[in-house]
Amino acid sequence: MDHHQVARELIELESITGNEEPVVAYLEKRLGELGLDVRSEEVAPCRRNLVAGPENPALIFCTHTDTVPPYVPLSEDEEFIYGRGACDTKGITACFLAAGERLLAEGLDDFGYLFVVGEEIDNVGAIAANRSVRCGHLVVGEPTENRIALGHKGALGARVRVEGRACHSAYPEEGDSAIHRLLGYLQRVLRTDFGNSELLGAATVNIGGIEGGVAHNVLAPSASAEVMIRVVGDIAEVERRLLECFIDPDTAEADERVGVEVTLRMESPSFERLEGFEETVVFYGTDAPFLSDVGKLVLFGPGSIVDAHTEGEKISKAAMDEGVESYVRMGRMLIG
């Protein structure tokens, strides 16, 4: 199987989250051509995961079928293949298929595939698969520059809403600006220590969006913000520290004008080491925390995360070649 050509064909299929079916149908056909038993599970209307191979195998190769927007068309030069999903994760998918073909030719058949939808948004495919799929080791394909990732940060996402009282801005004592109050609380969030890890470093905070107000001469009656904390320790402790940021300084109690809705909880997962592979850590999130019951987790793939989600997303053909060889080595090690 020509993994470069498979990557080209996958990239040409637009599969922005919610529209994974063109890629799912393509992979269903390819997996059948390998002679594998292929099963699908609908996890949302018109959206399905694919599972291929024997029940409860020693090894499953797993990655996601969706991409971020916008679609970027296929192009290439002598060194790279470009386009949306090139490294995240259509190039990796192509390497999985080529490695599986090699393993089958060697008589190693105790492995399978799991392709899930929704990784870029809500992990809906992984959450469903975690209830039904089991194996010895689950190799999660994400761009790690062909090194075994020993860990990645978790995430706590929250939406903060503040209620105020509108009034004329010339008489601010008559009102209560939700924006001013929100900005004060967000400064606390940015100053808070949310933990540190010897492996992953410090937790980081991002205020990803702010909305509110009606006009420059009116105190804002409401305001909201989106907060993301990249977690390196106990997520419950991180959530506790976040809520402490919204203590009313006047009453030393939770501010009744503030509502905090947790929108994402993603633990920092543990990954397996494999002898003979270079190691790294990564800071981005993956489906892995939502697949922890499937099998022992391995995070590995060709390509660089700095190229993912960009207008120039790309993957090196040489890195793909190395990726195929690495997945074959893993197969020999883990199936044996």
Buried (B, 14 or more C-beta within 10 A) or exposed (E): BEBBEBBBBBBBBBBBBBBBBBBBBBBBEBBEEBEBEBBBBEBBEEBBBBBBBEEEBBBBBBBBBBBBEEBBEBBBEEEBBBBBBBBBBBBBBBBBBBBBBBBBEEEBBBBBBBBBBBBBEBBBBBBBBBEEBBBBBBBBBBBBBBBBBBBBBBBBBBBBBBBBBBBEBEEEEEBBBBBBBBBEBBEBBEEBEBBEBEEBEEBEBEBEEBEBBEEEEBBBBBBBBBBBBBBBBEBEEBBEBBBEBBBBEEEEEBBEBBBBEBEBBBBBBEBBEBEEBEEBBBEBBBBBBBBBEBBBBBBBBBBBBEBBBBEEBBBBBEBBBBBBBBBBBBBEBBBE
